[in-house]
Amino acid sequence: MKPLTGSAIQLDTETDTRVDTSNGDHDKFAHYADKDEVTYALIYGVPIIALCGKKWIPSRDPNGFSICPTCQEVFSSLPNEGSDDYSS
């Protein structure tokens, strides 16, 4: 492959998939959290913290939303034996 010369533009092929929580983007996703904590939060209405750091009170069906990219990245890095303890 020949090196680029002149005024050619080089594109960065890596995309930053972190969720910006300052503008409400985190509300557009389903998040991973400990299953037992999700169940407890649904019953008692207490806030929990997702793998990405979002703190919220679960109240909706996550199936209609795509998975939070940050939660997915953290979840993928977990050892397989503990992965059954998390849900979106």
MILOBA-848139 format. One line per 4 residues: for each residue x, y, z of N, C-alpha, C, O. Coordinates in nm, 2 decimals. Layout:
X/Y/Z/X/Y/Z/X/Y/Z/X/Y/Z; ...
END
This chain:
0.08/-0.12/0.00/0.00/0.00/0.00/0.09/0.12/0.00/0.19/0.13/0.07; 0.06/0.22/-0.08/0.13/0.34/-0.09/0.09/0.44/0.02/-0.02/0.46/0.05; 0.19/0.52/0.07/0.16/0.62/0.17/0.08/0.74/0.11/0.10/0.77/-0.01; 0.00/0.80/0.19/-0.08/0.91/0.15/0.01/1.04/0.14/0.10/1.06/0.22
0.00/1.12/0.03/0.08/1.24/0.02/-0.01/1.35/-0.02/-0.13/1.34/-0.05; 0.04/1.47/-0.01/-0.03/1.59/-0.05/-0.14/1.63/0.05/-0.11/1.62/0.17; -0.26/1.66/0.00/-0.36/1.71/0.09/-0.47/1.60/0.12/-0.58/1.63/0.14; -0.43/1.48/0.11/-0.52/1.37/0.14/-0.56/1.37/0.28/-0.49/1.41/0.37
-0.68/1.32/0.31/-0.74/1.32/0.44/-0.73/1.17/0.49/-0.77/1.08/0.42; -0.68/1.16/0.61/-0.68/1.03/0.67/-0.79/1.02/0.78/-0.80/1.10/0.87; -0.87/0.92/0.77/-0.98/0.90/0.86/-0.95/0.81/0.97/-0.87/0.71/0.95; -0.99/0.85/1.09/-0.98/0.76/1.21/-1.08/0.66/1.20/-1.20/0.69/1.20
-1.05/0.53/1.20/-1.15/0.42/1.18/-1.21/0.38/1.31/-1.31/0.31/1.31; -1.16/0.43/1.43/-1.21/0.39/1.55/-1.32/0.50/1.59/-1.30/0.62/1.57; -1.43/0.45/1.64/-1.54/0.54/1.68/-1.56/0.53/1.83/-1.56/0.43/1.89; -1.57/0.65/1.89/-1.60/0.66/2.03/-1.74/0.63/2.06/-1.83/0.70/2.02
-1.77/0.51/2.13/-1.91/0.47/2.15/-1.95/0.50/2.29/-2.06/0.45/2.33; -1.87/0.57/2.37/-1.91/0.61/2.51/-2.04/0.69/2.50/-2.05/0.78/2.41; -2.12/0.67/2.60/-2.25/0.75/2.61/-2.23/0.88/2.68/-2.17/0.88/2.79; -2.27/0.99/2.62/-2.26/1.12/2.69/-2.38/1.13/2.78/-2.50/1.15/2.73
-2.37/1.12/2.91/-2.48/1.13/3.00/-2.53/1.27/3.03/-2.63/1.29/3.10; -2.45/1.37/2.99/-2.49/1.51/3.02/-2.61/1.56/2.94/-2.67/1.66/2.99; -2.64/1.50/2.83/-2.75/1.55/2.75/-2.87/1.45/2.74/-2.96/1.47/2.66; -2.88/1.35/2.83/-2.99/1.26/2.83/-2.98/1.14/2.73/-3.07/1.06/2.72
-2.86/1.12/2.66/-2.85/1.01/2.57/-2.86/0.88/2.64/-2.91/0.78/2.58; -2.82/0.87/2.77/-2.83/0.74/2.84/-2.97/0.69/2.86/-2.99/0.58/2.89; -3.07/0.78/2.84/-3.21/0.74/2.85/-3.26/0.67/2.73/-3.37/0.62/2.73; -3.18/0.67/2.62/-3.22/0.61/2.49/-3.18/0.47/2.49/-3.21/0.40/2.38
-3.12/0.41/2.59/-3.06/0.28/2.59/-3.11/0.19/2.70/-3.16/0.24/2.80; -3.10/0.06/2.68/-3.12/-0.04/2.79/-2.98/-0.05/2.85/-2.88/-0.06/2.78; -2.98/-0.06/2.98/-2.85/-0.07/3.05/-2.84/-0.21/3.12/-2.94/-0.27/3.16; -2.71/-0.25/3.14/-2.68/-0.37/3.21/-2.67/-0.34/3.36/-2.60/-0.24/3.39
-2.73/-0.42/3.44/-2.71/-0.41/3.59/-2.73/-0.55/3.65/-2.79/-0.64/3.58; -2.69/-0.56/3.77/-2.71/-0.69/3.84/-2.86/-0.73/3.85/-2.94/-0.65/3.88; -2.89/-0.85/3.81/-3.03/-0.90/3.80/-3.10/-0.88/3.94/-3.21/-0.84/3.94; -3.03/-0.92/4.05/-3.09/-0.91/4.18/-3.12/-0.77/4.21/-3.23/-0.74/4.27
-3.03/-0.68/4.18/-3.06/-0.53/4.20/-3.17/-0.48/4.12/-3.25/-0.40/4.17; -3.18/-0.52/3.99/-3.29/-0.48/3.91/-3.42/-0.53/3.97/-3.52/-0.45/3.97; -3.43/-0.65/4.01/-3.55/-0.71/4.07/-3.59/-0.63/4.19/-3.71/-0.59/4.21; -3.50/-0.60/4.28/-3.52/-0.53/4.40/-3.57/-0.39/4.37/-3.66/-0.34/4.43
-3.50/-0.32/4.27/-3.54/-0.19/4.23/-3.68/-0.18/4.18/-3.75/-0.09/4.20; -3.72/-0.28/4.10/-3.85/-0.28/4.04/-3.96/-0.30/4.15/-4.06/-0.24/4.14; -3.93/-0.38/4.25/-4.03/-0.40/4.35/-4.04/-0.28/4.45/-4.15/-0.24/4.48; -3.92/-0.23/4.49/-3.92/-0.12/4.59/-3.90/0.02/4.54/-3.91/0.11/4.62
-3.88/0.03/4.41/-3.86/0.17/4.35/-3.74/0.24/4.39/-3.74/0.36/4.40; -3.63/0.17/4.42/-3.51/0.23/4.46/-3.41/0.24/4.34/-3.42/0.16/4.25; -3.32/0.34/4.34/-3.23/0.35/4.22/-3.12/0.25/4.23/-3.08/0.21/4.34; -3.07/0.21/4.11/-2.95/0.12/4.10/-2.85/0.19/4.00/-2.88/0.29/3.94
-2.74/0.13/4.00/-2.63/0.18/3.91/-2.60/0.08/3.80/-2.57/-0.04/3.83; -2.60/0.12/3.68/-2.57/0.03/3.56/-2.42/0.02/3.55/-2.34/0.09/3.61; -2.38/-0.07/3.47/-2.23/-0.10/3.45/-2.16/0.03/3.39/-2.05/0.05/3.42; -2.24/0.11/3.32/-2.18/0.24/3.26/-2.18/0.35/3.36/-2.12/0.45/3.34
-2.24/0.33/3.48/-2.24/0.43/3.58/-2.37/0.51/3.59/-2.39/0.59/3.68; -2.46/0.49/3.50/-2.59/0.55/3.51/-2.67/0.51/3.63/-2.68/0.39/3.66; -2.72/0.60/3.71/-2.80/0.58/3.82/-2.95/0.61/3.79/-2.98/0.72/3.75; -3.04/0.51/3.81/-3.18/0.52/3.77/-3.26/0.42/3.84/-3.22/0.33/3.90
-3.40/0.45/3.84/-3.49/0.36/3.89/-3.56/0.28/3.77/-3.63/0.35/3.69; -3.53/0.15/3.75/-3.59/0.08/3.64/-3.74/0.08/3.65/-3.80/0.06/3.75; -3.80/0.12/3.53/-3.95/0.12/3.53/-4.01/0.08/3.39/-4.13/0.08/3.38; -3.92/0.05/3.29/-3.97/0.03/3.16/-3.91/-0.10/3.11/-3.81/-0.15/3.16
-3.98/-0.16/3.01/-3.93/-0.28/2.94/-3.81/-0.25/2.85/-3.82/-0.17/2.76; -3.69/-0.30/2.88/-3.57/-0.27/2.81/-3.57/-0.33/2.67/-3.48/-0.29/2.59; -3.66/-0.42/2.63/-3.66/-0.48/2.50/-3.68/-0.39/2.38/-3.64/-0.42/2.27; -3.74/-0.27/2.40/-3.76/-0.18/2.30/-3.64/-0.09/2.27/-3.65/0.00/2.19
-3.53/-0.10/2.34/-3.42/-0.01/2.33/-3.29/-0.09/2.30/-3.28/-0.21/2.33; -3.20/-0.02/2.23/-3.07/-0.09/2.20/-2.99/-0.08/2.33/-3.01/0.00/2.41; -2.89/-0.17/2.34/-2.80/-0.18/2.45/-2.71/-0.06/2.46/-2.65/-0.02/2.35; -2.69/-0.01/2.57/-2.59/0.10/2.60/-2.45/0.05/2.55/-2.41/-0.05/2.60
-2.39/0.13/2.46/-2.25/0.08/2.42/-2.15/0.07/2.53/-2.07/-0.02/2.53; -2.16/0.16/2.63/-2.06/0.16/2.74/-2.09/0.03/2.82/-1.99/-0.03/2.86; -2.22/0.01/2.85/-2.25/-0.11/2.93/-2.20/-0.24/2.86/-2.15/-0.33/2.92; -2.23/-0.24/2.73/-2.19/-0.36/2.65/-2.04/-0.38/2.65/-1.99/-0.49/2.66
-1.96/-0.27/2.64/-1.82/-0.28/2.65/-1.77/-0.34/2.78/-1.68/-0.42/2.79; -1.83/-0.28/2.89/-1.79/-0.33/3.02/-1.83/-0.48/3.04/-1.76/-0.56/3.09; -1.96/-0.51/3.00/-2.01/-0.65/3.01/-1.92/-0.75/2.93/-1.89/-0.86/2.98; -1.87/-0.71/2.82/-1.79/-0.79/2.73/-1.65/-0.82/2.80/-1.59/-0.92/2.77
-1.61/-0.73/2.89/-1.48/-0.75/2.95/-1.49/-0.83/3.08/-1.39/-0.86/3.14; -1.61/-0.86/3.12/-1.63/-0.94/3.25/-1.60/-1.09/3.22/-1.62/-1.14/3.11; -1.55/-1.16/3.32/-1.53/-1.30/3.31/-1.66/-1.37/3.28/-1.77/-1.33/3.33; -1.66/-1.48/3.20/-1.78/-1.54/3.15/-1.87/-1.60/3.27/-1.99/-1.60/3.26
-1.80/-1.65/3.37/-1.88/-1.71/3.48/-1.97/-1.62/3.55/-2.07/-1.66/3.61; -1.94/-1.49/3.55/-2.03/-1.39/3.62/-2.13/-1.33/3.53/-2.21/-1.25/3.58; -2.12/-1.35/3.40/-2.21/-1.28/3.31/-2.36/-1.31/3.32/-2.44/-1.23/3.27; -2.39/-1.43/3.38/-2.53/-1.46/3.40/-2.60/-1.37/3.50/-2.72/-1.37/3.52
-2.52/-1.30/3.58/-2.58/-1.21/3.69/-2.62/-1.08/3.64/-2.66/-0.99/3.72; -2.61/-1.05/3.51/-2.64/-0.91/3.46/-2.75/-0.92/3.36/-2.76/-1.02/3.28; -2.84/-0.82/3.35/-2.94/-0.81/3.26/-2.96/-0.67/3.21/-2.91/-0.58/3.27; -3.02/-0.65/3.10/-3.05/-0.52/3.04/-3.19/-0.47/3.08/-3.23/-0.36/3.05
END
